[in-house]
Amino acid sequence: MPRNEFVERTKISEKVLKEWEALKIIKPSGLTEDKTPFYTQDLVDHSSNIKKFIDMGYNLEEIQKILKKVGLPKATGESEKSTAPKKHLTIGGLAYSLGVSTRTIKHWEDEGIIEAGMRSEGGFRLYPEIYVYLCKLVKDLQLFGYTLKQIKNISDLFRTFLAIDKNIHAYTKEETSKKLDTMCNEIERLNNKMNLLKEGIYRWEDLINKKRREINNLKKKNQKRGKAVKGGKNE
């Protein structure tokens, strides 16, 4: 979320946020490609913990020391994460990284294949940097002959997998079993198609290497033509 939304959700002032950031009690989750800071829900929870310590009588310097030594309590189920800033890209930055047009990215988003992670304060779509890798996978599937509709189905399965991986109780036991079976079947289908493509690639590699040698031999023969003249005729 952008800075103004973060301030609104945490119910702290811009002045207080700047003070906390100066003391490194809190820092943005990451930066967009144009260096605009953004914040996640984890930081909203983190801010809530800071305010609880302040209500208990701790000053900012004491909270700073606690953070350096042991850190503040984490929300239930929250895993240990890297403190390194994460980068988000605008639609133009994502398109440039992939070598495609922004229209292509918008089309993938309209088809429900990808989703913008958030928007900047100016309303621009922002995508986590991991989307560069994910969108390359989309391009790979297109090379494999998948339609956008089929790719959409795969992206839906991937999102379902993430939901189940995060919370095994996200669906009923029966629904989870069916969804996981569907994922396995889709993986097997893709694997079979990839094997066929590999076989085709090997055939074409052999053919290309053979023809490359034959063409080079013909080029050498052609270069020798006309170098020696006997009786007014080319050899």
PEQUI-V477120 format. One record per pair of residues at least 6 apart in sequence whose C-alpha atoms are under 8 Angstrom apart, sorted by sequence separation. I is the first residue (numbers start at 1). GAP is how many residues later the second one is. D is the distance in whole Angstrom. If there is no record, write none. Layout:
# PEQUI-V477120
i = {I & I}
gap = {GAP & GAP}
d = {D & D}
This chain:
# PEQUI-V477120
i = {7 & 20 & 21 & 31 & 32 & 54 & 66 & 95 & 108 & 109 & 119 & 120 & 142 & 164 & 228 & 229 & 7 & 30 & 31 & 95 & 109 & 118 & 119 & 163 & 164 & 227 & 228 & 29 & 30 & 117 & 118 & 226 & 227 & 28 & 29 & 30 & 95 & 116 & 117 & 118 & 225 & 226 & 7 & 28 & 29 & 53 & 92 & 95 & 116 & 117 & 141 & 225 & 28 & 29 & 91 & 116 & 117 & 115 & 164 & 50 & 138 & 29 & 91 & 26 & 160 & 161 & 26 & 26 & 50 & 157 & 49 & 49 & 46 & 157 & 46 & 45 & 154 & 6 & 91 & 94 & 3 & 10 & 90 & 91 & 98 & 2 & 3 & 9 & 90 & 91 & 97 & 113 & 2 & 3 & 90 & 91 & 1 & 2 & 10 & 89 & 90 & 94 & 98 & 111 & 1 & 6 & 10 & 25 & 88 & 89 & 94 & 98 & 111 & 113 & 1 & 25 & 88 & 89 & 113 & 20 & 24 & 88 & 89 & 108 & 112 & 23 & 87 & 88 & 111 & 114 & 25 & 86 & 87 & 113 & 86 & 113 & 144 & 144 & 144 & 30 & 31 & 33 & 30 & 31 & 32 & 33 & 29 & 30 & 31 & 32 & 33 & 28 & 29 & 30 & 31 & 32 & 33 & 30 & 32 & 33 & 38 & 36 & 32 & 1 & 2 & 4 & 1 & 2 & 3 & 1 & 2}
gap = {6 & 6 & 6 & 6 & 6 & 6 & 6 & 6 & 6 & 6 & 6 & 6 & 6 & 6 & 6 & 6 & 7 & 7 & 7 & 7 & 7 & 7 & 7 & 7 & 7 & 7 & 7 & 8 & 8 & 8 & 8 & 8 & 8 & 9 & 9 & 9 & 9 & 9 & 9 & 9 & 9 & 9 & 10 & 10 & 10 & 10 & 10 & 10 & 10 & 10 & 10 & 10 & 11 & 11 & 11 & 11 & 11 & 12 & 12 & 13 & 13 & 14 & 14 & 17 & 19 & 19 & 20 & 21 & 22 & 22 & 23 & 24 & 26 & 26 & 28 & 30 & 32 & 33 & 33 & 33 & 34 & 34 & 34 & 34 & 34 & 35 & 35 & 35 & 35 & 35 & 35 & 35 & 36 & 36 & 36 & 36 & 37 & 37 & 37 & 37 & 37 & 37 & 37 & 37 & 38 & 38 & 38 & 38 & 38 & 38 & 38 & 38 & 38 & 38 & 39 & 39 & 39 & 39 & 39 & 40 & 40 & 40 & 40 & 40 & 40 & 41 & 41 & 41 & 41 & 41 & 42 & 42 & 42 & 42 & 43 & 43 & 49 & 50 & 53 & 54 & 54 & 54 & 55 & 55 & 55 & 55 & 56 & 56 & 56 & 56 & 56 & 57 & 57 & 57 & 57 & 57 & 57 & 58 & 58 & 60 & 82 & 84 & 94 & 117 & 117 & 117 & 118 & 118 & 118 & 119 & 119}
d = {6 & 6 & 5 & 5 & 7 & 8 & 7 & 6 & 6 & 6 & 5 & 7 & 8 & 6 & 7 & 6 & 7 & 6 & 6 & 5 & 8 & 6 & 5 & 7 & 8 & 8 & 6 & 7 & 6 & 8 & 5 & 5 & 8 & 6 & 6 & 7 & 8 & 6 & 6 & 7 & 7 & 6 & 8 & 6 & 5 & 7 & 6 & 7 & 6 & 5 & 7 & 6 & 5 & 6 & 6 & 5 & 6 & 8 & 8 & 8 & 7 & 8 & 7 & 8 & 8 & 8 & 8 & 8 & 8 & 8 & 7 & 7 & 8 & 7 & 8 & 7 & 8 & 7 & 8 & 8 & 7 & 6 & 7 & 6 & 7 & 7 & 6 & 7 & 6 & 7 & 7 & 8 & 5 & 7 & 5 & 7 & 5 & 6 & 7 & 5 & 6 & 8 & 7 & 7 & 5 & 7 & 7 & 8 & 6 & 5 & 6 & 7 & 8 & 7 & 6 & 6 & 5 & 6 & 5 & 8 & 7 & 4 & 6 & 8 & 6 & 7 & 6 & 5 & 7 & 8 & 7 & 8 & 6 & 6 & 8 & 8 & 8 & 7 & 8 & 8 & 7 & 7 & 4 & 6 & 5 & 6 & 6 & 4 & 5 & 4 & 5 & 7 & 6 & 5 & 6 & 6 & 7 & 7 & 7 & 7 & 8 & 8 & 7 & 6 & 7 & 8 & 7 & 6 & 8 & 7 & 6}
